[in-house]
Amino acid sequence: MSDNKRMVMVIDLERCIGCQTCVVGCHIDHKLKDSAYWGRLEPLKGDNLYVPVKDFDSLLLGFFPRMCNHCARPKCVEACPTGAMGKRADGVVLIDEAKCIGCGSCLEECPYKAPVFDGEREKMTKCTMCFDRLDHGEVPLCVQSCPAAARFCGDADDPESRVSSLISSRKGYQAEPENGTVPSVYYLPPRKTVF
């Protein structure tokens, strides 16, 4: 992967149907254990993911896709006592399992609660943005497998890239920017849908 790229993920909240193909596909592809999921849907209101949270004229289902934000200023990297958490030149944040002691410091400091504990290996684990696929010119599995074509991945430093265009034209935003981590995951807000 070239050093002059800044890889980002863009999630179109208008297109996402909450099917969780991204969540389950990632879990299977990365052979994650039990309840260790790198992605998740969070309810916008209450505990139910699939209850409309507005009236019919402006219907919005009550879920929000989450994953590791591969932050430009990752608090998990700063918090790791062994140096197991690191960031590649393209912005992808990874865990070196050989150095990880499973202490959970990364999870404690992550405002997005992205790292998860793998009890079988006693290591922390998290989304890798499928760096191995990126290195071969492919997109992450969650992008490839999304049946609604709601996910995009690419170089945000390339003004001609699809992700740059989407972020600009659709006013893509980062979750909780007040955390100061500068996330590399952008969300495209829904436009008014006419039924």
C-alpha positions as CSV (number, residue, x, y, z in Angstrom):
1,M,0.0,0.0,0.0
2,S,1.4,3.4,-1.0
3,D,2.4,5.8,1.8
4,N,0.5,8.7,0.1
5,K,-2.9,7.2,0.6
6,R,-5.4,7.9,3.4
7,M,-7.9,5.0,3.4
8,V,-11.4,5.8,4.6
9,M,-14.7,3.9,4.8
10,V,-17.9,5.7,3.8
11,I,-21.3,4.3,4.9
12,D,-24.4,5.6,3.2
13,L,-27.2,5.7,5.9
14,E,-29.8,6.1,3.2
15,R,-28.9,2.9,1.4
16,C,-28.0,0.7,4.5
17,I,-30.9,-1.6,5.2
18,G,-29.6,-3.0,8.5
19,C,-29.4,-6.6,7.1
20,Q,-26.1,-7.1,9.0
21,T,-24.4,-8.9,6.1
22,C,-21.3,-6.8,6.8
23,V,-21.3,-7.9,10.5
24,V,-21.9,-11.6,9.9
25,G,-19.6,-11.8,6.8
26,C,-16.8,-10.2,8.7
27,H,-17.3,-12.5,11.7
28,I,-17.1,-15.6,9.4
29,D,-14.3,-14.4,7.1
30,H,-12.0,-13.5,10.0
31,K,-12.9,-16.6,11.9
32,L,-13.8,-14.6,15.0
33,K,-14.8,-16.4,18.2
34,D,-18.2,-16.5,19.9
35,S,-19.4,-12.9,20.6
36,A,-16.4,-11.2,19.1
37,Y,-17.8,-9.0,16.4
38,W,-15.8,-6.3,14.7
39,G,-18.8,-4.5,13.4
40,R,-22.2,-3.9,14.9
41,L,-25.5,-2.0,14.5
42,E,-26.4,0.3,17.4
43,P,-30.0,1.3,18.0
44,L,-30.6,5.1,17.6
45,K,-33.4,5.0,20.2
46,G,-34.1,2.4,22.9
47,D,-32.9,-1.2,22.5
48,N,-34.7,-2.2,19.3
49,L,-32.9,-1.9,16.0
50,Y,-35.8,-2.1,13.6
51,V,-38.5,0.2,15.0
52,P,-39.0,3.4,12.9
53,V,-37.9,6.4,14.9
54,K,-39.8,9.1,12.9
55,D,-43.2,9.4,11.4
56,F,-44.0,7.9,8.0
57,D,-43.3,11.1,6.0
58,S,-39.7,11.0,7.0
59,L,-39.1,7.3,7.9
60,L,-35.8,6.5,9.4
61,L,-35.1,3.1,10.8
62,G,-33.4,3.1,14.2
63,F,-29.9,1.7,13.6
64,F,-26.4,3.1,13.1
65,P,-23.6,0.9,11.7
66,R,-20.4,0.9,13.8
67,M,-16.9,-0.4,13.3
68,C,-13.3,0.7,14.2
69,N,-12.9,4.2,13.0
70,H,-9.2,3.8,12.1
71,C,-8.7,7.3,13.6
72,A,-6.0,9.7,12.5
73,R,-5.3,10.3,16.2
74,P,-6.2,6.9,17.7
75,K,-6.5,6.9,21.5
76,C,-6.1,3.1,21.5
77,V,-2.5,3.4,20.1
78,E,-1.6,6.0,22.8
79,A,-3.1,3.8,25.5
80,C,-1.5,0.5,24.6
81,P,1.3,-0.3,27.2
82,T,3.1,-2.8,25.0
83,G,3.1,-1.0,21.6
84,A,0.8,-3.7,20.1
85,M,-1.5,-1.0,18.7
86,G,-0.1,0.7,15.7
87,K,-1.1,2.8,12.6
88,R,0.0,2.1,9.1
89,A,1.1,4.9,6.7
90,D,-2.3,4.6,4.9
91,G,-4.2,5.2,8.2
92,V,-5.3,1.6,9.0
93,V,-5.0,0.9,12.7
94,L,-3.9,-2.7,13.6
95,I,-3.0,-4.8,16.6
96,D,0.2,-6.8,16.6
97,E,-1.0,-10.0,18.3
98,A,2.6,-11.0,19.3
99,K,2.8,-7.9,21.5
100,C,-0.8,-7.8,22.8
101,I,-1.3,-8.9,26.4
102,G,-5.1,-8.6,26.3
103,C,-5.2,-5.9,29.0
104,G,-8.0,-4.0,27.5
105,S,-6.4,-0.6,27.7
106,C,-7.3,0.0,24.1
107,L,-11.0,-0.7,24.7
108,E,-11.0,1.5,27.8
109,E,-9.7,4.5,25.8
110,C,-11.5,4.0,22.5
111,P,-14.5,6.3,22.5
112,Y,-16.2,4.0,19.9
113,K,-15.6,0.8,21.9
114,A,-14.2,-0.9,18.8
115,P,-11.7,-3.4,20.2
116,V,-13.0,-6.7,21.5
117,F,-11.5,-9.3,23.7
118,D,-10.9,-12.8,22.3
119,G,-11.1,-15.0,25.4
120,E,-9.7,-18.1,23.6
121,R,-6.5,-16.4,22.6
122,E,-6.5,-13.8,25.5
123,K,-5.8,-11.0,23.0
124,M,-7.6,-7.9,21.9
125,T,-8.9,-7.8,18.4
126,K,-10.6,-5.4,16.1
127,C,-11.5,-4.5,12.5
128,T,-8.4,-4.4,10.3
129,M,-10.2,-2.7,7.3
130,C,-9.2,-6.0,5.6
131,F,-5.7,-4.5,5.1
132,D,-4.6,-7.7,3.3
133,R,-7.3,-7.1,0.7
134,L,-6.4,-3.4,0.4
135,D,-2.8,-4.4,-0.2
136,H,-4.0,-6.5,-3.2
137,G,-6.1,-3.7,-4.7
138,E,-9.4,-5.1,-3.4
139,V,-12.0,-3.6,-1.1
140,P,-12.8,-4.8,2.4
141,L,-15.2,-7.7,2.7
142,C,-18.0,-5.6,4.2
143,V,-17.9,-3.3,1.2
144,Q,-17.8,-6.2,-1.3
145,S,-20.6,-8.1,0.4
146,C,-23.1,-5.3,1.1
147,P,-26.3,-6.1,-0.9
148,A,-27.5,-2.5,-0.8
149,A,-24.1,-1.1,-2.0
150,A,-24.1,1.2,1.1
151,R,-20.4,0.9,1.8
152,F,-17.4,2.4,0.0
153,C,-13.7,2.4,0.7
154,G,-10.9,4.4,-0.9
155,D,-8.3,7.1,-0.7
156,A,-9.6,10.3,0.8
157,D,-6.5,12.1,-0.3
158,D,-7.3,11.5,-3.9
159,P,-9.8,14.3,-4.9
160,E,-11.0,12.1,-7.8
161,S,-11.8,9.1,-5.7
162,R,-15.4,7.9,-5.2
163,V,-15.1,8.4,-1.4
164,S,-13.9,12.0,-1.7
165,S,-16.7,12.7,-4.1
166,L,-19.3,11.2,-1.8
167,I,-18.0,12.9,1.3
168,S,-18.1,16.2,-0.5
169,S,-21.3,16.0,-2.4
170,R,-23.4,14.3,0.4
171,K,-21.8,16.2,3.3
172,G,-20.3,13.1,4.9
173,Y,-19.6,13.4,8.6
174,Q,-17.6,11.6,11.2
175,A,-19.2,10.1,14.4
176,E,-18.5,12.1,17.5
177,P,-15.8,14.4,16.2
178,E,-15.6,16.1,19.6
179,N,-13.6,13.1,20.7
180,G,-10.6,14.6,18.8
181,T,-9.6,11.3,17.2
182,V,-10.4,12.3,13.6
183,P,-12.2,9.1,12.5
184,S,-11.6,7.7,9.0
185,V,-15.2,6.4,8.8
186,Y,-17.7,8.8,7.3
187,Y,-21.4,8.6,7.3
188,L,-23.6,10.0,4.5
189,P,-26.9,11.3,5.9
190,P,-30.2,10.2,4.4
191,R,-31.8,12.5,2.0
192,K,-35.6,12.9,2.2
193,T,-37.2,9.8,0.8
194,V,-40.5,10.1,-1.0
195,F,-42.7,7.0,-0.6
